[in-house]
Structures are given as structure tokens and as C-alpha cells.
Amino acid sequence: MADTIFGKIVRGEIPADKLHEDEHCIAIRDIHPRAPVHLLVIPKKPIPRLVDAQPEDQALLGHLMLVARQLAEDHGVGNSFRLLVNNGEGAGQTVFHLHLHILGNDKYSEADMAG
């Protein structure tokens, strides 16, 4: 498992208030929220960036999207939310463990999205 903050959370080395956990991923609140609802969906498999995903990751990537949909519903943003994946430092990625941002209940600037 990657030695990132998300890898440490997945392994239980750093405590986190998990909103969701299954065999493939976890979900937590972003500690630096950019919207009233700002959640992260993190795969347990350490994929550094989306461009590092392989064909065998297709089912995992689809699973992350479905978990994001359910979390948006559970947190009151229903079908009005953004789903964001930063890919690489030039796109604002700061933690090199693939993760999805769920953002809802506010207007915000894409330039403010990092992670």
C-alpha cells in the first residue's frame, strides 16, 4: 500500500471518521472542504493517479463512481453535485493516491479544487 496519508488511513494507521467502507474503498470528509459537502472516495488499491489505472481497474473505477452517487444522496446533495478527480501535480493533485472529490451545496471555483 502506498505510503500516503490516504494509504495510512486505509491501513488504519491514522484515525478517520469513515462515512463508508467496503472491500474496495473508503469515504471520508475532506479536512479542507471547498464546499459545504466535500467528501472523498478513496480506493483501497493504491493507484497514484487516474492515468496509472489499468484495464483490470475498470470495475473498481465504476464502483467508486457508484459509491460517490450513493454518498451524494446520503448527504443531501442528491443529483446536484460535482465529482472531481485531479490527475497530477499540474492539475492540483497533492496526494498521489487516486481519490474522487464529491462537492455539493455550494458554488465554488474549479481553481480552488486541490487534492
DASUL-V140074 format. One record per backbone hydrogen bond with DSSP energy under -1.0 kcal/mol. NH is the residue of the N-H (numbers start at 0). CO is the residue of the C=O. E is the energy in kcal/mol with one decimal. If there is no record, write none. Layout:
# DASUL-V140074
{{NH	CO	E} {NH	CO	E}}
This chain:
# DASUL-V140074
{{3	1	-1.3} {7	3	-2.5} {8	4	-2.0} {9	5	-2.8} {10	6	-2.2} {11	8	-1.1} {12	7	-2.4} {13	7	-1.2} {17	15	-1.3} {18	26	-3.0} {19	26	-1.2} {21	24	-2.4} {25	41	-2.4} {26	19	-2.2} {27	39	-1.9} {29	37	-2.8} {36	103	-2.0} {38	101	-2.2} {39	27	-3.3} {40	99	-2.3} {41	25	-3.0} {43	23	-3.1} {46	44	-1.4} {51	48	-1.6} {52	49	-1.9} {56	53	-2.5} {57	54	-1.6} {60	56	-2.7} {61	57	-2.2} {62	58	-2.4} {63	59	-2.4} {64	60	-1.6} {65	61	-2.0} {66	62	-2.5} {67	63	-2.3} {68	64	-2.1} {69	65	-2.1} {70	66	-2.7} {71	67	-2.5} {72	68	-1.9} {73	69	-2.8} {74	70	-1.8} {75	72	-1.5} {76	71	-2.5} {77	71	-1.1} {79	76	-3.1} {81	102	-3.0} {83	100	-2.4} {90	87	-1.5} {91	88	-1.8} {92	87	-2.2} {96	94	-1.9} {97	46	-4.3} {99	40	-2.5} {100	83	-3.0} {101	38	-2.9} {102	81	-2.5} {103	36	-2.3} {111	108	-1.5} {112	109	-1.7} {114	91	-2.5}}
